[in-house]
Amino acid sequence: MTEIEDKVREAVGQVVDPETGMTFAEMQMITSVKEEEAGVVKVEFVPSSPFCPIAFKLAADIKSAALKVAGVKKALIYCRGHMMEQQINEMTNK
């Protein structure tokens, strides 16, 4: 894992799920953090439910946290296992 991947995983792991009050790290929602190219990270997450009503917000929160990490120029966020994952991914990464 690169230094940026470690820092992004740490940052997005601290995002709190407003429904449970737990961090994404505690809930093990972040499944992958990969530096695709210099300064571009791809983060995959699985919401707590395939019907999670706030998955769009969670994706936006993850993107915001990732972009605050020094050295990150672009963050691509991918939701997995949600009934609207395609729409979430398109909106979050446009």
C-alpha positions as CSV (number, residue, x, y, z in Angstrom):
1,M,0.0,0.0,0.0
2,T,1.3,3.4,-0.9
3,E,1.6,6.3,1.6
4,I,-1.4,8.1,0.0
5,E,-3.5,4.9,0.1
6,D,-2.8,4.6,3.8
7,K,-3.7,8.2,4.5
8,V,-6.9,8.0,2.4
9,R,-7.9,4.8,4.1
10,E,-7.3,6.4,7.5
11,A,-9.3,9.6,6.5
12,V,-12.3,7.8,5.0
13,G,-12.3,5.3,7.8
14,Q,-13.0,8.2,10.2
15,V,-16.2,9.2,8.3
16,V,-19.2,8.6,10.7
17,D,-22.3,6.8,9.5
18,P,-25.1,9.1,10.9
19,E,-27.5,6.3,11.3
20,T,-25.3,4.2,13.6
21,G,-22.8,6.8,15.0
22,M,-20.0,4.4,14.1
23,T,-17.1,5.2,11.8
24,F,-16.7,3.4,8.4
25,A,-13.6,1.7,9.8
26,E,-15.5,0.3,12.7
27,M,-18.2,-0.9,10.4
28,Q,-15.7,-2.2,7.8
29,M,-17.4,-0.4,5.0
30,I,-14.3,0.6,3.1
31,T,-13.4,-2.5,0.9
32,S,-10.6,-1.0,-1.3
33,V,-8.4,2.0,-1.5
34,K,-6.1,2.1,-4.6
35,E,-3.9,4.8,-6.0
36,E,-4.7,4.5,-9.7
37,E,-2.1,7.0,-10.8
38,A,-0.2,9.8,-9.0
39,G,-2.7,11.8,-7.0
40,V,-5.8,9.8,-8.2
41,V,-7.3,7.4,-5.7
42,K,-10.2,4.9,-6.1
43,V,-12.2,4.0,-3.0
44,E,-14.8,1.3,-2.9
45,F,-17.3,0.9,-0.1
46,V,-20.3,-1.2,0.8
47,P,-23.2,0.5,2.6
48,S,-24.7,-1.2,5.6
49,S,-27.7,-2.3,3.6
50,P,-28.5,-2.7,-0.2
51,F,-31.3,-0.3,0.4
52,C,-29.4,2.2,2.6
53,P,-31.4,5.5,2.2
54,I,-28.3,7.7,2.6
55,A,-25.9,5.9,0.3
56,F,-25.6,9.0,-1.9
57,K,-24.6,11.1,1.2
58,L,-22.1,8.5,2.3
59,A,-20.4,8.5,-1.1
60,A,-20.2,12.3,-1.0
61,D,-18.8,12.2,2.5
62,I,-16.1,9.6,1.5
63,K,-15.2,11.8,-1.5
64,S,-14.9,14.9,0.6
65,A,-12.7,13.1,3.2
66,A,-10.4,11.6,0.5
67,L,-9.9,15.0,-1.2
68,K,-8.7,16.5,2.0
69,V,-5.7,14.2,2.1
70,A,-2.5,15.9,1.0
71,G,-1.5,14.8,-2.5
72,V,-4.9,13.7,-3.6
73,K,-6.0,15.6,-6.7
74,K,-8.9,13.4,-7.7
75,A,-11.0,10.8,-5.8
76,L,-13.1,8.2,-7.5
77,I,-15.7,6.7,-5.2
78,Y,-17.5,3.5,-6.0
79,C,-20.5,2.1,-4.0
80,R,-20.9,-1.7,-4.2
81,G,-23.8,-3.9,-3.3
82,H,-26.5,-1.1,-3.3
83,M,-29.7,-1.3,-5.4
84,M,-28.8,2.1,-6.9
85,E,-25.0,1.7,-7.1
86,Q,-24.8,2.7,-10.7
87,Q,-26.6,6.0,-10.1
88,I,-24.6,6.6,-7.0
89,N,-21.3,6.0,-8.8
90,E,-22.3,8.2,-11.8
91,M,-23.4,11.1,-9.6
92,T,-20.4,10.9,-7.3
93,N,-17.8,10.7,-10.1
94,K,-19.1,13.1,-12.7
